[in-house]
């Protein structure tokens, strides 16, 4: 089962531009995480934002969370060729005493040199 | 190396055969997850453990799939009577969690299964 849904499914931008990806989810969450996956590889954790946080930064990454709209966005500023990858949001639900991590379908980002 | 390791990296098997994959999590992590991923899709949750207890198994998972985590350390995922539809990347991840809190998950490189 997948809770998150990323938008757009695919994004192609010029190197140096900013990339914005959105994620919508259905149920109450404890936290939301963003991951990156290079082709054929495992996923790498990028950033975690808790349900009581609205914005978080890490280097060139900026994540926002709007729990009233059940949505999050990931902004990558000053994109580089090495940012080409698939990006997934993942949610940890807010109800269970021991919660699993559920992934969305991902956004495939291509950076044109 | 203190990351999550999976073995084997690749497995080709004939339809109807049984296969078993192994995952060694980061040693201090109490939670271990198995996911399945097909091309162009996100990781699909299969099952997860907290220490040695299997907390949940996806309803999408048939009875041909079973997972264990004896002693709360490494885990195995077995698929019996494989079908062509089982061909996918099987990903293992581990994390540190308490109650409803869950930290970042660390993923292994995956086991790519091809059923011919």
Interface residues (C-beta under 8 A of the other chain):
Chain A: X1 X2 X4 X30 X31 X33 X35 X41 X42 X43 X44 X45 X48 X88 X90 X92 X94 X95 X96 X97 X98 X99 X100 X101 X102 X103 X104 X105 X106 X108
Chain B: X4 X31 X33 X35 X40 X41 X42 X43 X44 X45 X48 X50 X55 X56 X58 X59 X60 X91 X93 X95 X97 X99 X100 X101 X102 X103 X104 X105 X106 X107 X108 X109 X110
